[in-house]
Amino acid sequence: NTPELAISLYQKYRGQGIGTAMMKRMLELLKEKGYSKTSLAVQKDNYAFKMYQDLGFRIICENEEEYIMEYYFNH
């Protein structure tokens, strides 16, 4: 019962706050729907890793290539 997120932007749109705005809106929608948490997988060398941390995602496990992260909603 934990939704998993996936997001990607064309390179020319990166660094403009679009991805952060999209993620914030997705988190708002999931919270409104009553979910207690969400998750995602991100490659360790992905530029968006810091954005996920800044939004409140925390690493719960990892393998050689990626981090598995979760975000918990405060209801």
N, C-alpha and C positions, 0 to 999 in steps of 0.2 A: 504493500500500500504506500510505497514511497515513490513519487514521480521522479524520473531522471531527466535532467535537462541536457540539451545539446544546442549550441549556438555557434554561428560562424558569420563573419563579415568579409566581404571582399576587401582586399588590402587597401584600396583607395579610400575606404570609409573608416579605417581603423584610426585610433588616436583622437577621435572627435567626440567621444562620450556617448556614441550611439549604442555600443554594446552594453555599457553600464546602464544606460536608460532602459534598454530592452530587458536586461536581467532584473532590474528593480521592479519593472512592471510585471514580469512573470512571477516574481516572488510575491508581489501584492495579490495577484490573481489566485495563486495557490493558497495563500493565507486566507483570503476571502472564502475559498472553497472548503476550508476547515482542515487542511493538511497540517501535520505537526512537523514535517521535515521534507526536504528534497535532497537530491544528490546529483553528482556529475563526475565524470572522469575527464582528466585533463593531462595531456602530454607534459612531461616535466620541463621541456624546453619551450612550451607554449607561452607567448607573450601575455596571454590573458590570465595566467596563474595568479599574478599579484592582484588583478581586479577581483577575482573570486575571493581571495583572502580579505581584501578591503571591504567586500560586501558582507563578510561574516562566515563564509564557508571555511570549514576546518578539515584537515586531512584526517581520514579515519584509517586508511591503509595505503600501501603503495606496492608497485612491482618495479621491474627494471625501467619501464618506459613511462608509466603514468601514476598520478595520484588519484585516489578515489576520495572525493570530498563530500561532506554533508553540511546542510544549512538547517538550523532548527528555528522554528517560528516561535515567537513569544506571543501567546494568545492572551 
